[in-house]
Amino acid sequence: MRDKERLNTFYDTMRILHKTTFPDLRFGQLMSNFFGWLMSEKGKDLFYVEEDAMIKYFEEYCLSMMKKKED
C-alpha cells in the first residue's frame, strides 16, 4: 500500500498552485484544462501518473500557461 501521507504534500502543493496561478478557475475547469494538456502535450494518461510526477507536470503546466498570458 502506498504511504497515505504523500497526499498531504500533494494536495497542499496543488492548493498553492491553484490559488497563485489560476485563482479565478473552478477546480473542475482547472483539472479539465490540465488533463487535456497532460494528454496532448505529454502523451500521459492521468490514470497511471503517480502523485510526485503529477505535481511536476502540473507545475510545468502552470508555468506554460503563465508564459502564454505574458505573450
CHARMM-style PDB file with segment names, atoms N, HN, CA, C and O in Angstrom:
ATOM      1  N   MET     1       0.845  -1.190   0.000  1.00  0.00      PROA
ATOM      2  CA  MET     1       0.000   0.000   0.000  1.00  0.00      PROA
ATOM      3  C   MET     1       0.886   1.248   0.000  1.00  0.00      PROA
ATOM      4  O   MET     1       1.911   1.300   0.681  1.00  0.00      PROA
ATOM      5  N   ARG     2       0.475   2.234  -0.766  1.00  0.00      PROA
ATOM      6  HN  ARG     2      -0.357   2.191  -1.319  1.00  0.00      PROA
ATOM      7  CA  ARG     2       1.214   3.499  -0.812  1.00  0.00      PROA
ATOM      8  C   ARG     2       1.074   4.232   0.511  1.00  0.00      PROA
ATOM      9  O   ARG     2       0.092   4.071   1.236  1.00  0.00      PROA
ATOM     10  N   ASP     3       2.081   5.039   0.804  1.00  0.00      PROA
ATOM     11  HN  ASP     3       2.878   5.169   0.215  1.00  0.00      PROA
ATOM     12  CA  ASP     3       2.063   5.855   2.014  1.00  0.00      PROA
ATOM     13  C   ASP     3       0.982   6.927   1.870  1.00  0.00      PROA
ATOM     14  O   ASP     3       1.070   7.787   0.993  1.00  0.00      PROA
ATOM     15  N   LYS     4      -0.009   6.876   2.708  1.00  0.00      PROA
ATOM     16  HN  LYS     4      -0.080   6.177   3.420  1.00  0.00      PROA
ATOM     17  CA  LYS     4      -1.119   7.825   2.590  1.00  0.00      PROA
ATOM     18  C   LYS     4      -0.708   9.260   2.934  1.00  0.00      PROA
ATOM     19  O   LYS     4      -1.409  10.203   2.566  1.00  0.00      PROA
ATOM     20  N   GLU     5       0.394   9.434   3.621  1.00  0.00      PROA
ATOM     21  HN  GLU     5       0.963   8.669   3.921  1.00  0.00      PROA
ATOM     22  CA  GLU     5       0.866  10.777   3.970  1.00  0.00      PROA
ATOM     23  C   GLU     5       1.342  11.558   2.746  1.00  0.00      PROA
ATOM     24  O   GLU     5       1.439  12.784   2.807  1.00  0.00      PROA
ATOM     25  N   ARG     6       1.641  10.879   1.637  1.00  0.00      PROA
ATOM     26  HN  ARG     6       1.562   9.883   1.588  1.00  0.00      PROA
ATOM     27  CA  ARG     6       2.063  11.551   0.410  1.00  0.00      PROA
ATOM     28  C   ARG     6       0.975  12.503  -0.082  1.00  0.00      PROA
ATOM     29  O   ARG     6       1.261  13.478  -0.777  1.00  0.00      PROA
ATOM     30  N   LEU     7      -0.257  12.218   0.277  1.00  0.00      PROA
ATOM     31  HN  LEU     7      -0.490  11.426   0.842  1.00  0.00      PROA
ATOM     32  CA  LEU     7      -1.380  13.023  -0.193  1.00  0.00      PROA
ATOM     33  C   LEU     7      -1.391  14.426   0.409  1.00  0.00      PROA
ATOM     34  O   LEU     7      -1.834  15.377  -0.235  1.00  0.00      PROA
ATOM     35  N   ASN     8      -0.903  14.555   1.646  1.00  0.00      PROA
ATOM     36  HN  ASN     8      -0.543  13.783   2.169  1.00  0.00      PROA
ATOM     37  CA  ASN     8      -0.858  15.888   2.264  1.00  0.00      PROA
ATOM     38  C   ASN     8      -0.002  16.839   1.445  1.00  0.00      PROA
ATOM     39  O   ASN     8      -0.430  17.950   1.129  1.00  0.00      PROA
ATOM     40  N   THR     9       1.188  16.413   1.104  1.00  0.00      PROA
ATOM     41  HN  THR     9       1.535  15.511   1.361  1.00  0.00      PROA
ATOM     42  CA  THR     9       2.086  17.241   0.304  1.00  0.00      PROA
ATOM     43  C   THR     9       1.488  17.518  -1.066  1.00  0.00      PROA
ATOM     44  O   THR     9       1.536  18.645  -1.560  1.00  0.00      PROA
ATOM     45  N   PHE    10       0.928  16.486  -1.670  1.00  0.00      PROA
ATOM     46  HN  PHE    10       0.889  15.571  -1.269  1.00  0.00      PROA
ATOM     47  CA  PHE    10       0.325  16.631  -3.000  1.00  0.00      PROA
ATOM     48  C   PHE    10      -0.782  17.683  -2.990  1.00  0.00      PROA
ATOM     49  O   PHE    10      -0.759  18.606  -3.804  1.00  0.00      PROA
ATOM     50  N   TYR    11      -1.748  17.558  -2.084  1.00  0.00      PROA
ATOM     51  HN  TYR    11      -1.766  16.808  -1.423  1.00  0.00      PROA
ATOM     52  CA  TYR    11      -2.879  18.483  -2.063  1.00  0.00      PROA
ATOM     53  C   TYR    11      -2.476  19.878  -1.612  1.00  0.00      PROA
ATOM     54  O   TYR    11      -3.030  20.867  -2.094  1.00  0.00      PROA
ATOM     55  N   ASP    12      -1.522  19.972  -0.697  1.00  0.00      PROA
ATOM     56  HN  ASP    12      -1.072  19.169  -0.306  1.00  0.00      PROA
ATOM     57  CA  ASP    12      -1.035  21.294  -0.292  1.00  0.00      PROA
ATOM     58  C   ASP    12      -0.400  22.016  -1.471  1.00  0.00      PROA
ATOM     59  O   ASP    12      -0.634  23.208  -1.671  1.00  0.00      PROA
ATOM     60  N   THR    13       0.399  21.304  -2.249  1.00  0.00      PROA
ATOM     61  HN  THR    13       0.589  20.335  -2.087  1.00  0.00      PROA
ATOM     62  CA  THR    13       1.046  21.902  -3.418  1.00  0.00      PROA
ATOM     63  C   THR    13       0.014  22.278  -4.471  1.00  0.00      PROA
ATOM     64  O   THR    13       0.084  23.361  -5.052  1.00  0.00      PROA
ATOM     65  N   MET    14      -0.939  21.395  -4.717  1.00  0.00      PROA
ATOM     66  HN  MET    14      -0.996  20.515  -4.245  1.00  0.00      PROA
ATOM     67  CA  MET    14      -1.999  21.693  -5.685  1.00  0.00      PROA
ATOM     68  C   MET    14      -2.774  22.949  -5.263  1.00  0.00      PROA
ATOM     69  O   MET    14      -3.075  23.804  -6.096  1.00  0.00      PROA
ATOM     70  N   ARG    15      -3.087  23.054  -4.000  1.00  0.00      PROA
ATOM     71  HN  ARG    15      -2.843  22.360  -3.323  1.00  0.00      PROA
ATOM     72  CA  ARG    15      -3.841  24.203  -3.483  1.00  0.00      PROA
ATOM     73  C   ARG    15      -3.066  25.496  -3.698  1.00  0.00      PROA
ATOM     74  O   ARG    15      -3.630  26.495  -4.144  1.00  0.00      PROA
ATOM     75  N   ILE    16      -1.790  25.476  -3.386  1.00  0.00      PROA
ATOM     76  HN  ILE    16      -1.332  24.664  -3.023  1.00  0.00      PROA
ATOM     77  CA  ILE    16      -0.965  26.673  -3.548  1.00  0.00      PROA
ATOM     78  C   ILE    16      -0.878  27.080  -5.015  1.00  0.00      PROA
ATOM     79  O   ILE    16      -1.037  28.253  -5.351  1.00  0.00      PROA
ATOM     80  N   LEU    17      -0.627  26.107  -5.887  1.00  0.00      PROA
ATOM     81  HN  LEU    17      -0.498  25.153  -5.614  1.00  0.00      PROA
ATOM     82  CA  LEU    17      -0.531  26.405  -7.313  1.00  0.00      PROA
ATOM     83  C   LEU    17      -1.855  26.908  -7.875  1.00  0.00      PROA
ATOM     84  O   LEU    17      -1.870  27.824  -8.697  1.00  0.00      PROA
ATOM     85  N   HSD    18      -2.945  26.328  -7.446  1.00  0.00      PROA
ATOM     86  HN  HSD    18      -2.932  25.584  -6.778  1.00  0.00      PROA
ATOM     87  CA  HSD    18      -4.262  26.768  -7.911  1.00  0.00      PROA
ATOM     88  C   HSD    18      -4.505  28.220  -7.490  1.00  0.00      PROA
ATOM     89  O   HSD    18      -4.916  29.047  -8.304  1.00  0.00      PROA
ATOM     90  N   LYS    19      -4.251  28.520  -6.222  1.00  0.00      PROA
ATOM     91  HN  LYS    19      -3.917  27.849  -5.561  1.00  0.00      PROA
ATOM     92  CA  LYS    19      -4.516  29.864  -5.714  1.00  0.00      PROA
ATOM     93  C   LYS    19      -3.614  30.913  -6.332  1.00  0.00      PROA
ATOM     94  O   LYS    19      -4.044  32.047  -6.540  1.00  0.00      PROA
ATOM     95  N   THR    20      -2.372  30.560  -6.630  1.00  0.00      PROA
ATOM     96  HN  THR    20      -2.023  29.639  -6.462  1.00  0.00      PROA
ATOM     97  CA  THR    20      -1.439  31.563  -7.132  1.00  0.00      PROA
ATOM     98  C   THR    20      -1.458  31.696  -8.651  1.00  0.00      PROA
ATOM     99  O   THR    20      -1.119  32.757  -9.176  1.00  0.00      PROA
ATOM    100  N   THR    21      -1.845  30.652  -9.361  1.00  0.00      PROA
ATOM    101  HN  THR    21      -2.120  29.791  -8.934  1.00  0.00      PROA
ATOM    102  CA  THR    21      -1.768  30.672 -10.814  1.00  0.00      PROA
ATOM    103  C   THR    21      -3.125  30.841 -11.477  1.00  0.00      PROA
ATOM    104  O   THR    21      -3.245  31.576 -12.456  1.00  0.00      PROA
ATOM    105  N   PHE    22      -4.143  30.176 -10.962  1.00  0.00      PROA
ATOM    106  HN  PHE    22      -4.045  29.578 -10.166  1.00  0.00      PROA
ATOM    107  CA  PHE    22      -5.475  30.185 -11.584  1.00  0.00      PROA
ATOM    108  C   PHE    22      -6.576  30.422 -10.553  1.00  0.00      PROA
ATOM    109  O   PHE    22      -7.498  29.612 -10.452  1.00  0.00      PROA
ATOM    110  N   PRO    23      -6.505  31.509  -9.788  1.00  0.00      PROA
ATOM    111  CA  PRO    23      -7.492  31.691  -8.713  1.00  0.00      PROA
ATOM    112  C   PRO    23      -8.923  31.868  -9.200  1.00  0.00      PROA
ATOM    113  O   PRO    23      -9.866  31.635  -8.444  1.00  0.00      PROA
ATOM    114  N   ASP    24      -9.095  32.277 -10.450  1.00  0.00      PROA
ATOM    115  HN  ASP    24      -8.329  32.467 -11.064  1.00  0.00      PROA
ATOM    116  CA  ASP    24     -10.452  32.508 -10.958  1.00  0.00      PROA
ATOM    117  C   ASP    24     -11.116  31.253 -11.514  1.00  0.00      PROA
ATOM    118  O   ASP    24     -12.319  31.257 -11.773  1.00  0.00      PROA
ATOM    119  N   LEU    25     -10.348  30.180 -11.699  1.00  0.00      PROA
ATOM    120  HN  LEU    25      -9.371  30.177 -11.489  1.00  0.00      PROA
ATOM    121  CA  LEU    25     -10.919  28.952 -12.251  1.00  0.00      PROA
ATOM    122  C   LEU    25     -11.497  28.074 -11.152  1.00  0.00      PROA
ATOM    123  O   LEU    25     -10.919  27.942 -10.073  1.00  0.00      PROA
ATOM    124  N   ARG    26     -12.632  27.485 -11.440  1.00  0.00      PROA
ATOM    125  HN  ARG    26     -13.101  27.592 -12.317  1.00  0.00      PROA
ATOM    126  CA  ARG    26     -13.168  26.465 -10.539  1.00  0.00      PROA
ATOM    127  C   ARG    26     -12.294  25.222 -10.686  1.00  0.00      PROA
ATOM    128  O   ARG    26     -11.615  25.049 -11.698  1.00  0.00      PROA
ATOM    129  N   PHE    27     -12.314  24.368  -9.682  1.00  0.00      PROA
ATOM    130  HN  PHE    27     -12.865  24.508  -8.860  1.00  0.00      PROA
ATOM    131  CA  PHE    27     -11.456  23.180  -9.676  1.00  0.00      PROA
ATOM    132  C   PHE    27     -11.683  22.320 -10.914  1.00  0.00      PROA
ATOM    133  O   PHE    27     -10.720  21.870 -11.535  1.00  0.00      PROA
ATOM    134  N   GLY    28     -12.932  22.085 -11.277  1.00  0.00      PROA
ATOM    135  HN  GLY    28     -13.714  22.450 -10.772  1.00  0.00      PROA
ATOM    136  CA  GLY    28     -13.235  21.252 -12.440  1.00  0.00      PROA
ATOM    137  C   GLY    28     -12.684  21.838 -13.727  1.00  0.00      PROA
ATOM    138  O   GLY    28     -12.167  21.112 -14.576  1.00  0.00      PROA
ATOM    139  N   GLN    29     -12.794  23.160 -13.873  1.00  0.00      PROA
ATOM    140  HN  GLN    29     -13.213  23.751 -13.184  1.00  0.00      PROA
ATOM    141  CA  GLN    29     -12.236  23.818 -15.051  1.00  0.00      PROA
ATOM    142  C   GLN    29     -10.723  23.617 -15.120  1.00  0.00      PROA
ATOM    143  O   GLN    29     -10.170  23.265 -16.162  1.00  0.00      PROA
ATOM    144  N   LEU    30     -10.080  23.848 -13.993  1.00  0.00      PROA
ATOM    145  HN  LEU    30     -10.530  24.135 -13.147  1.00  0.00      PROA
ATOM    146  CA  LEU    30      -8.630  23.722 -13.932  1.00  0.00      PROA
ATOM    147  C   LEU    30      -8.178  22.310 -14.262  1.00  0.00      PROA
ATOM    148  O   LEU    30      -7.258  22.120 -15.057  1.00  0.00      PROA
ATOM    149  N   MET    31      -8.818  21.322 -13.656  1.00  0.00      PROA
ATOM    150  HN  MET    31      -9.565  21.476 -13.010  1.00  0.00      PROA
ATOM    151  CA  MET    31      -8.410  19.939 -13.889  1.00  0.00      PROA
ATOM    152  C   MET    31      -8.707  19.494 -15.312  1.00  0.00      PROA
ATOM    153  O   MET    31      -7.916  18.765 -15.911  1.00  0.00      PROA
ATOM    154  N   SER    32      -9.829  19.922 -15.854  1.00  0.00      PROA
ATOM    155  HN  SER    32     -10.471  20.514 -15.368  1.00  0.00      PROA
ATOM    156  CA  SER    32     -10.160  19.570 -17.231  1.00  0.00      PROA
ATOM    157  C   SER    32      -9.115  20.129 -18.192  1.00  0.00      PROA
ATOM    158  O   SER    32      -8.646  19.430 -19.091  1.00  0.00      PROA
ATOM    159  N   ASN    33      -8.757  21.395 -17.993  1.00  0.00      PROA
ATOM    160  HN  ASN    33      -9.137  21.962 -17.263  1.00  0.00      PROA
ATOM    161  CA  ASN    33      -7.723  22.009 -18.832  1.00  0.00      PROA
ATOM    162  C   ASN    33      -6.378  21.314 -18.653  1.00  0.00      PROA
ATOM    163  O   ASN    33      -5.690  21.020 -19.631  1.00  0.00      PROA
ATOM    164  N   PHE    34      -6.013  21.058 -17.425  1.00  0.00      PROA
ATOM    165  HN  PHE    34      -6.572  21.297 -16.631  1.00  0.00      PROA
ATOM    166  CA  PHE    34      -4.727  20.420 -17.145  1.00  0.00      PROA
ATOM    167  C   PHE    34      -4.669  19.004 -17.713  1.00  0.00      PROA
ATOM    168  O   PHE    34      -3.670  18.630 -18.327  1.00  0.00      PROA
ATOM    169  N   PHE    35      -5.712  18.219 -17.519  1.00  0.00      PROA
ATOM    170  HN  PHE    35      -6.524  18.523 -17.019  1.00  0.00      PROA
ATOM    171  CA  PHE    35      -5.686  16.840 -18.014  1.00  0.00      PROA
ATOM    172  C   PHE    35      -5.665  16.792 -19.538  1.00  0.00      PROA
ATOM    173  O   PHE    35      -5.053  15.901 -20.127  1.00  0.00      PROA
ATOM    174  N   GLY    36      -6.330  17.744 -20.169  1.00  0.00      PROA
ATOM    175  HN  GLY    36      -6.827  18.468 -19.691  1.00  0.00      PROA
ATOM    176  CA  GLY    36      -6.246  17.834 -21.627  1.00  0.00      PROA
ATOM    177  C   GLY    36      -4.832  18.134 -22.078  1.00  0.00      PROA
ATOM    178  O   GLY    36      -4.338  17.536 -23.034  1.00  0.00      PROA
ATOM    179  N   TRP    37      -4.175  19.064 -21.389  1.00  0.00      PROA
ATOM    180  HN  TRP    37      -4.576  19.550 -20.612  1.00  0.00      PROA
ATOM    181  CA  TRP    37      -2.778  19.397 -21.682  1.00  0.00      PROA
ATOM    182  C   TRP    37      -1.873  18.203 -21.437  1.00  0.00      PROA
ATOM    183  O   TRP    37      -0.980  17.923 -22.237  1.00  0.00      PROA
ATOM    184  N   LEU    38      -2.100  17.498 -20.334  1.00  0.00      PROA
ATOM    185  HN  LEU    38      -2.825  17.726 -19.684  1.00  0.00      PROA
ATOM    186  CA  LEU    38      -1.280  16.346 -19.977  1.00  0.00      PROA
ATOM    187  C   LEU    38      -1.312  15.287 -21.073  1.00  0.00      PROA
ATOM    188  O   LEU    38      -0.286  14.686 -21.391  1.00  0.00      PROA
ATOM    189  N   MET    39      -2.472  15.062 -21.642  1.00  0.00      PROA
ATOM    190  HN  MET    39      -3.306  15.550 -21.383  1.00  0.00      PROA
ATOM    191  CA  MET    39      -2.603  14.066 -22.702  1.00  0.00      PROA
ATOM    192  C   MET    39      -2.034  14.590 -24.017  1.00  0.00      PROA
ATOM    193  O   MET    39      -1.280  13.891 -24.693  1.00  0.00      PROA
ATOM    194  N   SER    40      -2.391  15.811 -24.375  1.00  0.00      PROA
ATOM    195  HN  SER    40      -3.004  16.379 -23.825  1.00  0.00      PROA
ATOM    196  CA  SER    40      -1.984  16.316 -25.697  1.00  0.00      PROA
ATOM    197  C   SER    40      -0.514  16.711 -25.757  1.00  0.00      PROA
ATOM    198  O   SER    40       0.151  16.452 -26.759  1.00  0.00      PROA
ATOM    199  N   GLU    41      -0.001  17.328 -24.710  1.00  0.00      PROA
ATOM    200  HN  GLU    41      -0.542  17.538 -23.895  1.00  0.00      PROA
ATOM    201  CA  GLU    41       1.384  17.809 -24.723  1.00  0.00      PROA
ATOM    202  C   GLU    41       2.390  16.774 -24.237  1.00  0.00      PROA
ATOM    203  O   GLU    41       3.523  16.730 -24.715  1.00  0.00      PROA
ATOM    204  N   LYS    42       1.979  15.951 -23.295  1.00  0.00      PROA
ATOM    205  HN  LYS    42       1.058  15.987 -22.906  1.00  0.00      PROA
ATOM    206  CA  LYS    42       2.900  14.988 -22.689  1.00  0.00      PROA
ATOM    207  C   LYS    42       2.599  13.545 -23.058  1.00  0.00      PROA
ATOM    208  O   LYS    42       3.420  12.659 -22.820  1.00  0.00      PROA
ATOM    209  N   GLY    43       1.433  13.302 -23.634  1.00  0.00      PROA
ATOM    210  HN  GLY    43       0.766  14.021 -23.827  1.00  0.00      PROA
ATOM    211  CA  GLY    43       1.065  11.940 -24.011  1.00  0.00      PROA
ATOM    212  C   GLY    43       0.881  11.017 -22.814  1.00  0.00      PROA
ATOM    213  O   GLY    43       1.113   9.812 -22.907  1.00  0.00      PROA
ATOM    214  N   LYS    44       0.461  11.590 -21.687  1.00  0.00      PROA
ATOM    215  HN  LYS    44       0.272  12.569 -21.611  1.00  0.00      PROA
ATOM    216  CA  LYS    44       0.300  10.819 -20.452  1.00  0.00      PROA
ATOM    217  C   LYS    44      -1.170  10.594 -20.137  1.00  0.00      PROA
ATOM    218  O   LYS    44      -1.988  11.509 -20.236  1.00  0.00      PROA
ATOM    219  N   ASP    45      -1.492   9.368 -19.757  1.00  0.00      PROA
ATOM    220  HN  ASP    45      -0.828   8.625 -19.676  1.00  0.00      PROA
ATOM    221  CA  ASP    45      -2.824   9.023 -19.277  1.00  0.00      PROA
ATOM    222  C   ASP    45      -2.834   9.267 -17.774  1.00  0.00      PROA
ATOM    223  O   ASP    45      -2.066   8.643 -17.041  1.00  0.00      PROA
ATOM    224  N   LEU    46      -3.696  10.167 -17.308  1.00  0.00      PROA
ATOM    225  HN  LEU    46      -4.319  10.674 -17.904  1.00  0.00      PROA
ATOM    226  CA  LEU    46      -3.698  10.548 -15.902  1.00  0.00      PROA
ATOM    227  C   LEU    46      -3.903   9.370 -14.957  1.00  0.00      PROA
ATOM    228  O   LEU    46      -3.539   9.451 -13.784  1.00  0.00      PROA
ATOM    229  N   PHE    47      -4.466   8.306 -15.437  1.00  0.00      PROA
ATOM    230  HN  PHE    47      -4.762   8.240 -16.390  1.00  0.00      PROA
ATOM    231  CA  PHE    47      -4.727   7.128 -14.616  1.00  0.00      PROA
ATOM    232  C   PHE    47      -3.440   6.505 -14.087  1.00  0.00      PROA
ATOM    233  O   PHE    47      -3.445   5.888 -13.022  1.00  0.00      PROA
ATOM    234  N   TYR    48      -2.338   6.660 -14.822  1.00  0.00      PROA
ATOM    235  HN  TYR    48      -2.334   7.161 -15.687  1.00  0.00      PROA
ATOM    236  CA  TYR    48      -1.097   5.972 -14.474  1.00  0.00      PROA
ATOM    237  C   TYR    48      -0.016   6.861 -13.871  1.00  0.00      PROA
ATOM    238  O   TYR    48       1.054   6.368 -13.516  1.00  0.00      PROA
ATOM    239  N   VAL    49      -0.272   8.144 -13.749  1.00  0.00      PROA
ATOM    240  HN  VAL    49      -1.141   8.545 -14.038  1.00  0.00      PROA
ATOM    241  CA  VAL    49       0.745   9.070 -13.258  1.00  0.00      PROA
ATOM    242  C   VAL    49       0.714   9.122 -11.734  1.00  0.00      PROA
ATOM    243  O   VAL    49      -0.332   9.378 -11.136  1.00  0.00      PROA
ATOM    244  N   GLU    50       1.864   8.879 -11.111  1.00  0.00      PROA
ATOM    245  HN  GLU    50       2.713   8.671 -11.596  1.00  0.00      PROA
ATOM    246  CA  GLU    50       1.982   8.950  -9.647  1.00  0.00      PROA
ATOM    247  C   GLU    50       1.948  10.410  -9.196  1.00  0.00      PROA
ATOM    248  O   GLU    50       2.212  11.310  -9.993  1.00  0.00      PROA
ATOM    249  N   GLU    51       1.627  10.646  -7.938  1.00  0.00      PROA
ATOM    250  HN  GLU    51       1.413   9.915  -7.291  1.00  0.00      PROA
ATOM    251  CA  GLU    51       1.463  11.997  -7.426  1.00  0.00      PROA
ATOM    252  C   GLU    51       2.717  12.850  -7.594  1.00  0.00      PROA
ATOM    253  O   GLU    51       2.614  14.024  -7.949  1.00  0.00      PROA
ATOM    254  N   ASP    52       3.893  12.287  -7.348  1.00  0.00      PROA
ATOM    255  HN  ASP    52       3.976  11.333  -7.060  1.00  0.00      PROA
ATOM    256  CA  ASP    52       5.104  13.101  -7.464  1.00  0.00      PROA
ATOM    257  C   ASP    52       5.306  13.574  -8.903  1.00  0.00      PROA
ATOM    258  O   ASP    52       5.704  14.717  -9.124  1.00  0.00      PROA
ATOM    259  N   ALA    53       5.041  12.726  -9.865  1.00  0.00      PROA
ATOM    260  HN  ALA    53       4.718  11.797  -9.686  1.00  0.00      PROA
ATOM    261  CA  ALA    53       5.148  13.119 -11.270  1.00  0.00      PROA
ATOM    262  C   ALA    53       4.010  14.062 -11.650  1.00  0.00      PROA
ATOM    263  O   ALA    53       4.218  14.989 -12.432  1.00  0.00      PROA
ATOM    264  N   MET    54       2.821  13.844 -11.114  1.00  0.00      PROA
ATOM    265  HN  MET    54       2.652  13.091 -10.479  1.00  0.00      PROA
ATOM    266  CA  MET    54       1.673  14.692 -11.435  1.00  0.00      PROA
ATOM    267  C   MET    54       1.949  16.134 -11.002  1.00  0.00      PROA
ATOM    268  O   MET    54       1.619  17.071 -11.729  1.00  0.00      PROA
ATOM    269  N   ILE    55       2.540  16.313  -9.843  1.00  0.00      PROA
ATOM    270  HN  ILE    55       2.808  15.551  -9.253  1.00  0.00      PROA
ATOM    271  CA  ILE    55       2.877  17.656  -9.369  1.00  0.00      PROA
ATOM    272  C   ILE    55       3.883  18.311 -10.307  1.00  0.00      PROA
ATOM    273  O   ILE    55       3.749  19.491 -10.632  1.00  0.00      PROA
ATOM    274  N   LYS    56       4.882  17.564 -10.741  1.00  0.00      PROA
ATOM    275  HN  LYS    56       4.991  16.606 -10.477  1.00  0.00      PROA
ATOM    276  CA  LYS    56       5.865  18.135 -11.668  1.00  0.00      PROA
ATOM    277  C   LYS    56       5.200  18.555 -12.968  1.00  0.00      PROA
ATOM    278  O   LYS    56       5.493  19.627 -13.497  1.00  0.00      PROA
ATOM    279  N   TYR    57       4.310  17.722 -13.486  1.00  0.00      PROA
ATOM    280  HN  TYR    57       4.072  16.851 -13.056  1.00  0.00      PROA
ATOM    281  CA  TYR    57       3.570  18.087 -14.698  1.00  0.00      PROA
ATOM    282  C   TYR    57       2.674  19.295 -14.454  1.00  0.00      PROA
ATOM    283  O   TYR    57       2.570  20.175 -15.309  1.00  0.00      PROA
ATOM    284  N   PHE    58       2.035  19.341 -13.307  1.00  0.00      PROA
ATOM    285  HN  PHE    58       2.120  18.627 -12.612  1.00  0.00      PROA
ATOM    286  CA  PHE    58       1.150  20.465 -13.009  1.00  0.00      PROA
ATOM    287  C   PHE    58       1.942  21.765 -12.886  1.00  0.00      PROA
ATOM    288  O   PHE    58       1.489  22.813 -13.345  1.00  0.00      PROA
ATOM    289  N   GLU    59       3.120  21.699 -12.270  1.00  0.00      PROA
ATOM    290  HN  GLU    59       3.488  20.847 -11.897  1.00  0.00      PROA
ATOM    291  CA  GLU    59       3.984  22.872 -12.184  1.00  0.00      PROA
ATOM    292  C   GLU    59       4.393  23.333 -13.586  1.00  0.00      PROA
ATOM    293  O   GLU    59       4.390  24.528 -13.880  1.00  0.00      PROA
ATOM    294  N   GLU    60       4.740  22.386 -14.435  1.00  0.00      PROA
ATOM    295  HN  GLU    60       4.743  21.415 -14.197  1.00  0.00      PROA
ATOM    296  CA  GLU    60       5.109  22.710 -15.813  1.00  0.00      PROA
ATOM    297  C   GLU    60       3.922  23.341 -16.552  1.00  0.00      PROA
ATOM    298  O   GLU    60       4.084  24.316 -17.285  1.00  0.00      PROA
ATOM    299  N   TYR    61       2.750  22.779 -16.351  1.00  0.00      PROA
ATOM    300  HN  TYR    61       2.619  21.987 -15.755  1.00  0.00      PROA
ATOM    301  CA  TYR    61       1.537  23.327 -16.962  1.00  0.00      PROA
ATOM    302  C   TYR    61       1.312  24.771 -16.507  1.00  0.00      PROA
ATOM    303  O   TYR    61       1.048  25.652 -17.326  1.00  0.00      PROA
ATOM    304  N   CYS    62       1.418  25.004 -15.209  1.00  0.00      PROA
ATOM    305  HN  CYS    62       1.633  24.288 -14.545  1.00  0.00      PROA
ATOM    306  CA  CYS    62       1.214  26.348 -14.677  1.00  0.00      PROA
ATOM    307  C   CYS    62       2.196  27.333 -15.296  1.00  0.00      PROA
ATOM    308  O   CYS    62       1.807  28.428 -15.703  1.00  0.00      PROA
ATOM    309  N   LEU    63       3.459  26.952 -15.368  1.00  0.00      PROA
ATOM    310  HN  LEU    63       3.775  26.062 -15.038  1.00  0.00      PROA
ATOM    311  CA  LEU    63       4.467  27.821 -15.972  1.00  0.00      PROA
ATOM    312  C   LEU    63       4.163  28.102 -17.439  1.00  0.00      PROA
ATOM    313  O   LEU    63       4.289  29.237 -17.898  1.00  0.00      PROA
ATOM    314  N   SER    64       3.765  27.073 -18.166  1.00  0.00      PROA
ATOM    315  HN  SER    64       3.663  26.151 -17.793  1.00  0.00      PROA
ATOM    316  CA  SER    64       3.486  27.265 -19.587  1.00  0.00      PROA
ATOM    317  C   SER    64       2.275  28.175 -19.797  1.00  0.00      PROA
ATOM    318  O   SER    64       2.251  28.959 -20.745  1.00  0.00      PROA
ATOM    319  N   MET    65       1.285  28.080 -18.936  1.00  0.00      PROA
ATOM    320  HN  MET    65       1.304  27.443 -18.166  1.00  0.00      PROA
ATOM    321  CA  MET    65       0.106  28.931 -19.067  1.00  0.00      PROA
ATOM    322  C   MET    65       0.423  30.377 -18.664  1.00  0.00      PROA
ATOM    323  O   MET    65      -0.118  31.318 -19.244  1.00  0.00      PROA
ATOM    324  N   MET    66       1.285  30.544 -17.685  1.00  0.00      PROA
ATOM    325  HN  MET    66       1.724  29.779 -17.214  1.00  0.00      PROA
ATOM    326  CA  MET    66       1.692  31.889 -17.294  1.00  0.00      PROA
ATOM    327  C   MET    66       2.477  32.560 -18.417  1.00  0.00      PROA
ATOM    328  O   MET    66       2.304  33.753 -18.666  1.00  0.00      PROA
ATOM    329  N   LYS    67       3.325  31.813 -19.086  1.00  0.00      PROA
ATOM    330  HN  LYS    67       3.465  30.844 -18.884  1.00  0.00      PROA
ATOM    331  CA  LYS    67       4.079  32.358 -20.217  1.00  0.00      PROA
ATOM    332  C   LYS    67       3.151  32.763 -21.353  1.00  0.00      PROA
ATOM    333  O   LYS    67       3.365  33.786 -22.005  1.00  0.00      PROA
ATOM    334  N   LYS    68       2.113  31.953 -21.589  1.00  0.00      PROA
ATOM    335  HN  LYS    68       1.939  31.123 -21.059  1.00  0.00      PROA
ATOM    336  CA  LYS    68       1.142  32.288 -22.633  1.00  0.00      PROA
ATOM    337  C   LYS    68       0.415  33.595 -22.307  1.00  0.00      PROA
ATOM    338  O   LYS    68       0.133  34.393 -23.201  1.00  0.00      PROA
ATOM    339  N   LYS    69       0.115  33.807 -21.027  1.00  0.00      PROA
ATOM    340  HN  LYS    69       0.344  33.158 -20.301  1.00  0.00      PROA
ATOM    341  CA  LYS    69      -0.556  35.038 -20.617  1.00  0.00      PROA
ATOM    342  C   LYS    69       0.330  36.261 -20.868  1.00  0.00      PROA
ATOM    343  O   LYS    69      -0.167  37.338 -21.199  1.00  0.00      PROA
ATOM    344  N   GLU    70       1.636  36.086 -20.709  1.00  0.00      PROA
ATOM    345  HN  GLU    70       2.039  35.211 -20.441  1.00  0.00      PROA
ATOM    346  CA  GLU    70       2.577  37.178 -20.914  1.00  0.00      PROA
ATOM    347  C   GLU    70       2.731  37.548 -22.376  1.00  0.00      PROA
ATOM    348  O   GLU    70       3.022  38.701 -22.695  1.00  0.00      PROA
ATOM    349  N   ASP    71       2.541  36.599 -23.259  1.00  0.00      PROA
ATOM    350  HN  ASP    71       2.305  35.662 -23.000  1.00  0.00      PROA
ATOM    351  CA  ASP    71       2.737  36.849 -24.704  1.00  0.00      PROA
ATOM    352  C   ASP    71       1.631  37.650 -25.324  1.00  0.00      PROA
ATOM    353  OT1 ASP    71       1.669  37.930 -26.523  1.00  0.00      PROA
TER     354      ASP     71
END
